[in-house]
Amino acid sequence: MEDIISAVLDPDTRPEDFAALPVPEHYRAVTLHADEVEMFAGVAAEAREPRRAVHLDDVAVPEVGPGEALVAVMASSINYNTVWSSLFDPMPSFTFLARYGRRSPLARRHDLPYHVIGSDLSGVVLRTGPGVYAWKPGDEVVAHCLSAELEAPEGHNDTMLDPDQRIWGYETNFGGLAQLALVKANQLMPKPAHLTWEEAGTPGLVASTAYRQLVSRNGAQMKQGDNVLIWGASGGVGAFATQLALAGGAKPICVVSSPTKAAICRAMGADAVIDRTDEAFTFWKDEYTQDPGEWKRFGRRIRELTGGEDPDIVFEHPGRDTFGASVYVTRKGGTIVTCASTSGYRHEYDNRYLWMSLKRIVGSHFANYREAWEVNRLIAKGRIHPTLSKTYALADAGQAVDDVYRNRHLGKVGVLALAPHEGLGVRDTAMREQHLDAINRFRRADRPTTSPR
């Protein structure tokens, strides 16, 4: 593995040198264990500790099949699906692996008593399987997390409709929180040259999710002048929604839960920010009863910030806690676009405010290859920026997962894999200098005394 690291760090290493590097038989990986799936049974959500389920193991390097690539992972990141995996909730990810393993002899590789998790990476291609021509050893890449088979017709208009669509590192094995990762070649995209490995390893899942949900014709189809209400606007998905709204000529109304997060939204360029904790918005009277009076108060607050207009689009991902309010405050004929449901999957809302006001709810899940490619292009051009606030070592991934579970983070939390330290991997220093303040925005908020690099 040291030879691989040396080759990546040496700017004179040629593609043929990478192709000649021996691939080790084993690698270090963040794993879950199938024999621990009941460890949180009967434990209240707030008492669960996902880091207890997270291990760092030596695992066997998988066979590289047709259409696949083996990547040396320099850095990765924590997403909320990593939290779900580590809690074995709403179901153990081993259920997905067993289902995938039944699909074909090649897919059987994924059905193991351990699960290498993680749905982001930045790194360097080491090997490609038969039928891969667009990528070669030595290519510096990032990966999006859509794994699709495309043997059924449904997926050929929108890959996300493929009946065999899965999220890599969550519903498949050999994910990105590891020294090596196995991906389909059509998950790969060029690494933005002005970013470090850890910066480039964070946007893949969340930026692509936000792009499809907000911008794509498969989502809300945001246009110039739209008012866009964004829940969790400084978080993983929300911070990219905020940037996309600003870049697309819309007005984000950013909902956050602390003054620090409000300041981050203003630093991104948003001028309409609601700190729901400071303003004491509570949309449920108790576990079973919502409070329409709070919906109305929330709607009035939004109109104060928009000059009397209701949101054209509500960017939903908290789910149960906020969905009733989201449906209520959306303008007549507007759109609520939803994914994730991190506060609960069972949404409740008053349907009178949906049907009689001709609103629509759009479900959105990750992104297809074209959508992921488009948002990666925006990042590479410096139009939107990573939201990395903090980076952990691979051995500390469990703590990183716990931070995200308990909402102790800003933006994205990165994890170094083969990269020996932060700050490596920049190829375009001139472009980096142009955007350094924006690149370091979330770092500065997390560590106010740290100077931007």
Order of alpha helices (4+ residues) and beta strands (2+ residues): alpha-alpha-beta-beta-beta-alpha-alpha-beta-beta-beta-beta-beta-beta-beta-alpha-alpha-beta-alpha-beta-alpha-beta-beta-beta-alpha-beta-alpha-beta-alpha-beta-alpha-beta-alpha-beta-alpha-alpha
